[in-house]
Amino acid sequence: LQQAIEHWKSSWDMTEGGINRAPKFPMSSNYHFLLDYDYQNKDKQTADFVALSLKKMAYGGIFDQIGGGFSRYSVDGKWKVPHFEKMLYDNAQLLTVYAKAYKKTKNPLYLEVIQKTTDWLQREMKDKSNMFYAAIDADSEGEEGKYYVWTAEELQDILGDDFELASTFYQVDRKGAWENGTNILLQDQALSDIATQFSLSENELTEKINEINGKLLVHRQKRVAPGIDDKCLTAWNGMLITGLCDAYTATQNQTHLNMATQCLDALLEHQLEPENQLLHTYKNGE
């Protein structure tokens, strides 16, 4: 096993995290395994690689900084430009990874990822049955990512006096610059550095960013939203139940446990047939 890991290390990107290539996929099972491997073997390089990868993914455009949830992959090697489609199975497995990492380290960034992801699941992915939809499309109005990107002018109009802080925090017209004058909101600096720059405590900065995110989310929800693949897949919901239980174990947030048990109740009610046959998919009551 150690030989396999040593061979694997040659492909690790120790600057940006993930595997040293583009496009970059989250590949949750890798980090899940490596968290266990480090626990068993106390391998500092492995621990450093996982921590770097989880931080860079959480900072990157692949994570929806405003609304939560991860896109399928980044088209570049820096987690900047996502393929904007969001899949339930990716986010289910990433909940497990970030929960395990949070349980180990108590890193507040991991807790933020867990909370934003579960908020997104509740807001945009939950079926009235209490199961969860399969995916959200990348496109809206025929244009990939249109729902998620911002011009500096838009942000200025919405945020007013808070624009300078938001612009610095989310790298507007800097690292976040994308196509046609738009920006993919992402992070590139530690919270402590930005707090110092604006003479704020880290708690004060966090409160300000949460307020900014709330304003931007309200504005974004007025746009034409991407389509939803609204079938509920039994297997992916099973993965999500695991992720939510792991999130509850790590955070003791009762909401995560309630989401998990309600989803499991729904699977047992709608998807479990006589003779213990488990149906594959559910949509519109069937």
Secondary structure, 3 states (H helix, E strand, C coil): CHHHHHHHHCCECCCCCCECCCCECCCHHHHHHHHHHHHHHCCHHHHHHHHHHHHHHHHCCCECCCCCCECCEECCCCCCCEECCEEHHHHHHHHHHHHHHHHHHCCHHHHHHHHHHHHHHHHHHECCCCCECCEECCEECCEECCCCCEEHHHHHHHHHHHHHHHHHHCCCCCCCECCCCEECCCCCCCHHHHHHHCCCCHHHHHHHHHHHHHHHHHHHCCCCCCCEECCEEHHHHHHHHHHHHHHHHHHCCHHHHHHHHHHHHHHHHHCECHHHCECCEECCCC
